[in-house]
């Protein structure tokens, strides 16, 4: 009987320590962002801004090129219309 009591107590103590350890770890992990997390976030924000600027520049160049192509097409249509007269 004494052996069973010791085994039971050992199991209860082990379970209690495991719960305390898990709670302590969870509290530490959820305490907030670390310096590395903040630095990574800042770097990601910078990269996102650079990507947005690059995309805007590419869109502008594409729009300008399309505008020039449309103008060239219009000029060609005018020439063809004059030749047809």
Secondary structure, 3 states (H helix, E strand, C coil): CHHHHHHHHHHHHHHHHHHHHHHHHHHHHCCCCCHHHHHHHHHHHHHHHHHHHHHHHHHHHHHHHHHHHHHHHHHHHHHHHHHHC
